[in-house]
């Protein structure tokens, strides 16, 4: 995921992974089964401007959220039962 989204590519993630805790639908494409994934790939393959806009927002959000200091603090806070936010 880091390589794909970090390079600004449109990223498709299964809803079961629960990345919607971190990303919105305008930053990553979520799918719920293989058929849904196929439909969304077909749709976005023909929508250059939408695809690029979502990928750009996803990359920006990824770099905003996921750096070593924020992630380390997040894991420590979760482990200690503290209120947690990456935003």
C-alpha positions in Angstrom: 0.0 0.0 0.0 2.8 2.4 0.9 4.5 2.0 -2.5 1.2 2.5 -4.4 -0.3 5.4 -2.6 3.0 6.9 -1.8 3.7 7.2 -5.6 0.4 8.9 -6.2 -1.4 5.9 -7.8 -5.1 5.3 -7.3 -5.4 2.8 -4.6 -8.1 0.1 -4.2 -8.5 -1.4 -0.7 -10.9 -4.0 0.6 -13.3 -2.6 3.1 -12.4 -5.4 5.5 -8.9 -3.8 6.0 -10.7 -0.9 7.7 -8.5 1.8 6.2 -11.7 3.9 6.2 -10.5 4.7 9.8 -7.8 6.8 8.1 -9.0 7.6 4.6 -12.2 9.0 3.0 -13.9 7.8 -0.1 -12.4 10.7 -2.0 -8.8 9.6 -1.1 -8.9 5.8 -1.7 -11.3 3.5 -3.5 -12.9 0.9 -1.2 -14.4 -2.3 -2.5 -16.3 -5.1 -0.8 -15.8 -8.1 -3.1 -14.1 -9.1 -6.3 -17.0 -8.1 -8.5 -17.2 -4.7 -6.9 -13.4 -4.3 -7.4 -13.7 -5.2 -11.1 -16.6 -2.7 -11.6 -14.6 0.1 -9.9 -11.4 -0.6 -11.8 -13.4 -0.4 -15.1 -15.1 2.8 -14.0 -12.0 4.6 -12.9 -9.9 3.4 -15.9 -12.1 5.6 -18.1 -12.2 8.6 -15.8 -8.7 10.2 -15.9 -9.5 13.4 -14.1 -11.4 11.8 -11.2 -8.8 9.0 -10.9 -5.9 11.6 -10.7 -7.8 13.8 -8.2 -8.5 10.9 -5.8 -4.9 9.6 -6.1 -3.5 13.0 -5.4 -5.7 13.5 -2.3 -4.8 10.0 -1.1 -1.1 10.6 -1.5 -1.3 13.9 0.4 -3.3 12.3 3.2 -0.9 9.4 3.4 2.1 11.7 3.8 0.2 13.8 6.3 -0.7 10.8 8.5 2.0 8.2 8.2 5.4 9.3 9.4 7.5 7.4 12.0 6.8 9.8 14.8 3.0 9.9 14.4 2.7 6.1 13.9 4.9 5.4 16.9 2.8 7.7 19.1 -0.4 6.2 17.7 0.7 2.6 18.6 1.8 3.7 22.1 -1.4 5.5 22.8 -3.5 2.6 21.5 -1.5 0.2 23.7 -2.0 2.4 26.8 -5.7 2.9 26.1 -5.3 6.7 25.5 -7.5 8.7 23.2 -6.1 8.2 19.7 -6.1 10.4 16.7 -3.8 10.8 13.7 -5.3 14.0 12.5 
